[in-house]
Amino acid sequence: MFWFLQSSMALKLFLFALLLCLTTSLSSTDSKGKEQKLKFNPYRYTFIDKASTFASSSSSSFSSNGRDSTYDYIVIGGGTAGCPLAATLSRNFSVLVLERGGVPFTNANVSFLRNFHIGLADTSASSASQAFVSTDGVYNARARVLGGGSCINAGFYSRADAEFVKRAGWDPKLVKESYPWVEREIVHQPKLTLWQKALRDSLLEVGVRPFNGFTYDHVSGTKVGGTIFDRFGRRHTAAELLAYANPQKLRVLIYATVQKIVFDTSGERPRVTGVIFKDENGNQHQALLSNRKGSEVILSSGAIGSPQMLMLSGIGPKRELQRLKIPLVLENEHVGKGMADNPMNTILVPSKQPIEQSLIQTVGITKMGVYVEASTGFGQSPQSIHTHYGVMSDKNELFSTIPAKHRRPEATQAYIRRNKYQLHEAFNGSFILEKLAYPISRGHLSLLNTNVDDNPSVTFNYFKHPVDLQRCVEAIRLVSKVVTSKRFLNYTQCDKQNVHKMLSLSVKANINLRPKQLNDTKSMAQFCKDTVVTIWHYHGGCLVGKVVSPDRKVLGVNRLRVIDGSTFDESPGTNPQATVMMMGRYMGVQILRERLGNKAGV
């Protein structure tokens, strides 16, 4: 009996001790959970902060809080090229990134595929996209967020072909190493929707062969490319490439809008010393470059922002700068020239059944230099977004670059009527897209004022060259075959419609501000002109050999480079984002090797 009581007492003591440990453990876990909640960082990385936290280093190389100093590299624009570039450079040197927008991580319009169209339609000052309209009357957008265009695009990922790499003068071995560096972190294989499968089968049916399966490579035929959306529909952007960075050597400031690049003009050649930027409260700061040999300011603000910043800083056409009373640092008539945008035209394909949302997954790469793709389920349904006609106002900044005749009251009312009576069934289907590769038509960019927040005036001259127009006609004929193919009709469950009926429906859709010939739907050339839109693959403005050298150094000045799509004279592959991100990594490695040799460690 005594033995039993002893055992019972021991068991009770054991259970009490176990309960005590469990309670302590739960309490500790709860405490840690609360601590983690308190430490939640909406910016994800500890080296990201608001611009107002910067202590201006104009009077001293080190600030009182010990955080701000001169930097080995100052990157203007934390975009598709800027993020991988900064992450790479930070492995060995101090880097400051100045991004005019916010972070993408907590922005639902950026993060989720289902909100793709809402992000582009948002014209608020805090939007991740800044809308503009070219003087051609075509709606467009530029990124205003950390991660750049990878935050607002359709997510398609496809590498450049070998010929593009050769024309760029890049080292093929380093290129092949740089693409996977990007892909490991943010690229995925898509799960094909039924519509994308129907497009795949239809392309093969009309002769866009062979089928190359899933591949990142740019090869003729039909293929399935990569995507930066994961299987849950969540977007992964260039901002996540900052995970590769050395957090001790990188600082990223958001809502930091660079006003101009600062030069020392006392020597034989202008020499960059730093930049002036304003924070989210409108206060100005100056960030200084280190005096160490090799230190540079690197412009990565995109095909709109980089030529704009060069001109605002005094590098550009002399007459243009004099007109706005901008002090001339270096005359270069080529800044802002050679602008190009790949024209895109769409055909709306109705469907009698609801369509799952999908962005670009399948692509037909033709030998005539035309790419055929599809986007589905992003219409103006009750569950989606409705057109806000306020953007049609002639008082809206968005339309300040549009010729008055294109935004007269009659045109505005016509726009509203076309949208009001647009057939809802059109949005139950798909937009079949054709993108014209290698357009010959070229345009230009010029400043409207000296306010960096305002869009410059941009002209792309879509279809100005007759060869571009003829290729568009051939492309529309191909798309017409696709949408009336047996495989496609089997999926949409629609009768074989008259192609001209679909063209007419597409012309009536609210696509752009260009004058339309609604009674001339039999002319495919007119259809191309009336329905041209952008696919956001614009490039040029700081071309190699005219504004920058092959290693992207700005000609005629010291300590300044441009590394982004503004240096391209053609858009690489079916979508440039893969190559722009790769270029950020590639150029970062090249710069480190140039400066450190084998000690670079990359």
N, C-alpha and C positions, 0 to 999 in steps of 0.2 A: 504494500500500500504506500509506504514511504517513497519507494522507487517511482511509483506512478505519479505521486504528487510532485516529486522533483522533476520528472519529465514534463509534466503539465506546466509547471512554473517555467521551465526552460523554454518550452514551446511558446508560451505567452510573451516571454522576454524577447525571443527571436522575432515573433510577429510584430511586436511593438517597435523593435529596432528597424525592421524592414519598412514598416509604415513611416517611421521617422525619416529614413533615408529617401523614401519615395516622395514624401512631402517636400523635403529639402530640395530634391532633384527637380520636382515640378516647379517649386518656387524659383529655383535658379534658372530654369528654362524660361519661365514667364518673365523673369527679370531681364534675361538676355534678349527675349523677344521685344520687350519694351525698349531696351537699349538700342536694338537694331532698328526699331521703328523711329526712334529719336534720331538715328544716324542716317535715315533714308535720304539718298541723294538723287533728286530728280534729274541731275546732269550725268548720272551714272559713274563718271570718272572724277577722281579728286582734283585733277588738273584743269577742270572746266569751271569757269566762274563768270559772273556778270562783269561787263566792262568797267562798271563804276568801282570795282574793287582795285583797279589799277591806280598806283600812285605815280603820277607823271614824273618821268626821269629827265625832264628838260634842264633841271639845275644841278643834277648830280647823277653819277653813273649807278648809284645805289639808293633805293628809297629808304625811308626811316623804318618801314616794317620788314625790310630785308628780303622781300619777295621780288620786287621789280628791279631789274638791272638792265644793262645793255644785253642784246641778244646776238647770237651768231647768225641766226636766220629769223626773219620776220615774214610770215606767210600771210598775204592778204587774200582771204577767202578760204574758209574751211569746207570746201566742196568736194566734188567727186575726185578731183586730182589733189586738192590741198590736204585732205586728211591722210591718205597713204603717204604723201610726200613728207608731211610733218612727222608722222610716226616713224618713218625711216630715218630722217635726219636726226631725230631726238636720241637715237641710239648712241650718238657720239658728241652731239653739240646741243647748246641751248636754243630752243625754238619757241617763238611766240606766234600763235595763230590768232588772227583778228577776223571774226565772223560777224557779219551784220545782222544775221537772224538768230533765232533761238535754237533749242535742241529738239531733235525729232523723237526722242525716247518716250515722252509723255504726251505726244500729239496724236490723237486718234485718227485724224485725217491723213496723217503720214503713215501710221503704223499698220493700218489694216487695208487689205485689198478692196474690201467692200466700200471703202470711203474714197477710193481713187479719184472719182469725178468730183466729189465734194471739195477735196483739197484744191483742185484746180479752179473750181468755181468760186472759192472764197476770195473775195477782193478786199478783205479787211487789212488794216495796217499790220496786224500780227500774223497774217497768213504765211505759210511756208512757201507760197508761190506769189510772185509779183507779176500781175498781168500787164501786158502791153499789146498794142496793135501796131503792126508794121504799116508804113505808108501805102502798102499794097492792099490794105483793108483786110488783113488776116489776123485773127486772134492768136496770141502767143503767150508764153509765160517764161519767166526766169526764176530760178530758185532763190529763196531767202531763208536759209536754214542750214545748220551744221549737217554736212552730208551732201549738200548741193542737189543737183539734178537727180541723184539716186533716191531722193526722198519724194519726188513728185512724178516720176516717170512710170511707165507701164511695166517696169521690172525685168524686161527681157535681157538676157545675158548671152552674148555671142562674141567671140574673138575676131580680130581683124585677120584678113588673109595674108599669106606670105608676101605677096606683091606690095601690099601697103607697108609692111614692115621694111621691105627693101627700099621703097621710095622714101621712107622716113629716115633712112640711114641708120637704123637701130641695129644693135648687136642681137642677132637671132637667138643666141644662147641665153642671154640675159632676159630677153622677152619671154622665152619659154619658162624661165624660172620665176618671172614676175607675175604672170597670170595665175598660176596655182597659189601663190602667196595671197592673192585676193580671194580666190575660189574656196580655199580651205575655211575661211572665216564667214563668208556671207552668201555663197551661191548654192542653189539647190536644183534638183531635178523635179520638174513639175509633174503633177498627176493630171493627165490629159482629161479634159471634160469631153462630153459626147460631141459637142459642137466642134471642138478643135480636132477631134478624130475625123469628123465628117469633112472638115477642111483638108486634112491630110490626105484622105482617100480621094477627094475631088481633084486636088492638085495633081496627084499621080494619074488620075483618069484623063486629065486634059494634057498630060505630057510633061509635067514638071518633074522629071526623074533624074537620077534614081532616088530611092528613099534611103537616106543616110542615118536613120534612127535618131537616138539622142546623142547630141554632140555639141561641144562648145565651138568647134571649128566652123569657119565660114567656107562652105563647099556648095557647089552648084547642085540643084535638085531640091527635094523636100526634106526637111529635118525638123526635129524637136530640139529647141535650145534650152539653155539654163534659165533660171529665174532667181531673183533676190527675195521672192516670197516663199516662205516655208509651207509645209503641208497644212498648217493651221491658218494660212492666209495672212501671216504677219510679215511685214517688210523688214529686211535687214539692209542697212544703208552703209555708205562709205564711212559714216561716223563710227561704225563699229570696228573699222580697221585701226582706230586709235588704240584698240586693245594691245596692239603690237608695240606701242610707244614705251619709252623710258619715262615713267611719271616724274622722275626727279629732274628731268631736263626739258619737259614740255609744259607750256602754259597755253590754254585755249580760252580766249575771252569771247563771250557771245554778246550780241547787241552792241558790237564794236564796229562802227561804220567809219572806214577810213576816208578822210577828206582829201588827202593828197600825200604824195611821196615827196620827201624833203631832199634837196640836193645842195651840195657844196659846189658852186660854179667858179671858184677862184683858180682852179687849175686848168690844164689843157683840155680835159674832158670833164663833164659833169659827173660828180661822184655822190652816190646815195648815202645819206647819213641816218635816215630813219623815216618815220611816218607820223602824220598827225591824224588822230581819230577822235570821234565823239562817242560817249557812252549812252546808255539808255535814258539818262536824264538830260542829255544835251550838253554835258560838260566836255570840254576838249582836253585831250592828253597827247603827249608826244612820247613815242617809243623810239629808242635809239639803237642803232646797230653797233656791235662791238667794233673796235678798231683792228681786230685781228684780221690777218690776211685771209681772204676767202669768204668773209661774212657778206651776206646778201639779203636784199628784200626780194621776195618771189611773189609775183602776181599770179594768183590762181582764182580769178574772179569770173571766169567764163568768157564766152564769145561776145557778150554784151558788156560785162563789167570791166574786163581788162583793157580794151581799147578806150573805153570811157575814162578809166582811171589814168591812163597814160596822158590823155589830152587834158584832163583836169589838173595834172601835175606839170604840164608845160611841154609835153612831147607829142608832136602831131603836126598837122598842116598849119603853116604859119598864118594864113588868112583866117582860118577857123578860130585859132587862139586869139588873134588880134580882135576879131569881132566880139568876143566875150571878155576882152581885157584880161586874159590869162597870161602871166609873164612867160615868155618863151625860154625854155631850157634847151631844147633841141628841135630843130625843124625836121620833120619826117612826114612827107606827103602820103605815105602808105598806111599810116595808122588809121584804122577804121575802114580801110578799103578791102575789097575781095570778100565781102560778106556773102555767104550763101546759105540757103536753107533747102533741104530736100523736100520738094513738094509732095504732098500726099493727097490722094483723092479716095473717097469712100463710096460704096454702094450699100444702101440700106436693104437688108434682106428680111422680109417678114417671116414670121413663124406662127403656126397655129397652136403651139404649145409653149409653156413658160421655159425660159432659157436660164441656165445656171450662169452666174457671173464668171467671166474669165477674161484675162488680159492676154497679151501675146505669148503663145506657147509653140504653135506650129508656124513655120515660115517656108514659103516657096521662093527659092533663090534662082532666078532665071538668068539665062545667058545674055539676054538683052539689057541687063542692068536694072531690073525691076524686081522688087521684093513684095510678095503677097502675104498678108497676115490677117488676123481677125480679132475683134474685141466684142464681147457679148454681155448683155444684161445690165448695161449702165445707162438706161434711159430715164426719162422723166416720169416715172411711175409714182403713185401716191406714196410709196415707201421710200422714194428717192428724193432728189432735190428739185425744186421748181425754179424756173428762170426768174431772175430778179431784173426787171426791166430798168431799174435805176442805173445800171451800168451803161445804158444807152444814152444817158444824158450828155449833152455837149459840154456840160460843166465838169464832167468827170475827168480826172487826170488821165485815166486810161485812154481816153480818146483825143487827147491833146495833140497827138501826132497824126491824126486822120484828116485828110483834106475835107474842108467844110461840106463839099458836095456829097460826100459819102455818109455824113451824119446829119443831113437835113431832116426836118420833121417828117416828111413823107417816107423817107427811108426807115426811120424809127418805127412809124406806124405799120409799115409793110412787114418789118421784122416781127412785130408783135402779132400781127394777123397770121403770118406763116406759122408761128409757134402755136398759137391758140387752136388752130384747126388741123394741126399735124396729126396724122393717123397714129393712134396708140399702138396698133398692131406692129408698126415699124419697130417699136422699141421692145417688142416681145421677141425680136429676132436678133440680128447681128449687123455689125458694120464690117464689111470686107474691105480691107485697106490695101492700097498699092502705093509703095514708096518708090520714088524715082532716085536711083543712085547716081552719083557723079553728075549733078546738074552743071551745065555750061553757063547758065545765066548767073550773073554776079551783081551784087548791090553794094551798099555802103552804110556807114554809121556816122552820125554827126551829133554834136551837142546842141540841145535846145537852150540850156542855161548852165550855170555852174553849181547847181544843187545835185550832189551825188545821189540823193534819194529819188530823184526824178529819172524816169526812163529817157534815154537819148532817142533821137529819131533814127529809125532803122528801115532800110529799103532792101528787099531781097530780089525784086524784079522777076518774080515767078514767070516762067515760060517766055521770057523776053527773047531767048534764043529759039529759033524754029525747031531745032533738033530736039530740044527738051519737050516741046509740045507734041511732036510726032511720036516720041517715045511714050508719052502719057497716053496718047490715043491707042497705041499698041497694047499698053498695059490694061486699059479699060476693056478692050476687046477680050483679053485673057481673063480678066475677072468676070466678065459676062459669061464666058464659057464655064467658069468654075461654079457660079451661082445657079446655072441651069443644067449642071451635070446630073447624071442619074443618082450618084451617091448623095449629092447635096439635097436634091428634091426628096429622096427617100427619108432624109432626116427631118427636114423642115415641114414635111407633109403638106406643102403648098403645090398648087398646080404650076405647070411650066409657064411662068408669066412672060409677057412681052417685055423684053429687056428695056425698051423705051419707057415703059410704065415705071420700072424701078429707077431708071435714071431721072425721070420727072419727079418721083417721090424724093429722091436724094437732093435734087436741086432746090426743092421747096423747103427742105429742112433748114433750120437756123444754123448755118455753118460759118459764114463770114459776112463781111460788110461790102463785098464787091457787088457792083451792079449785075443783075442776072437777066438772062434772056430766057424767060420761062416758056416762051413759045417755040424755042429751038432746041428740043430735046433729041433730035435726030443727029445733030452734029456733035460728035464725040470730042472734037477740039474745043467747041464752045462749052461742053460739059466740064472739061478739064479746067478751063479758065474760071467758070462760074463756081465750081465746088472745091477749089484748091484750099487746103488747110495745111497746118504745120504738123510735123511729127516730133517737133522739138529737137531736131538734130542740126540746128544752125551752127555755123562755124565760120572761122576767118576773122579778119580784123587786125591780127598781129602775125602775119604770115612769115614763115621761115624764108630768109634771104632778102626780105624787105623791111621787116621790123625787128626780127630776132635772127640770131645765127642758128646753125643746126643744133647747138647745145643749149638753145633757148635763151641766150644772153641778149639783152636789148642792145641793138647796134648803136654805137656812138656814145654810150655812157658806161660807167663802171658800177659794179655791185648791184645789178638789177637783171632779173630774168622774168620770163613769162612761161608758165607751165600749165597749160590747159588747152581746151579745144579751139581757142582763138588762133592757135598757131597752125591748125590743120587747113589744108586747101581742099580736103574731101572728108566725108564722114566715114569712119572705118566700120566695115561689117554692116550687119543689118541694124545694129544698135551700137552707138559709140561708147556707152558707159563702161563696158568691160575694158576697152582700150584706154579710156581716160584714167580709170583707176590704176590699170597696169602702168601707164605712163608716170603716174605719181610715184609709184614704187620704183620703177625703172630709173627715172631721173634722180631720185633720192640716192639710190645705190651708186649711180654714175658720179654724182657730186661727192659722195663720201670717198669713193675710190680715187677720184681726181685729187682730193685734198689730203687723204691719209694713206693712199696706196694699200698695201697688204694689211696695214694696221686697222683698216676700216672694219674688218671682221664681217663683211657682207658679200 
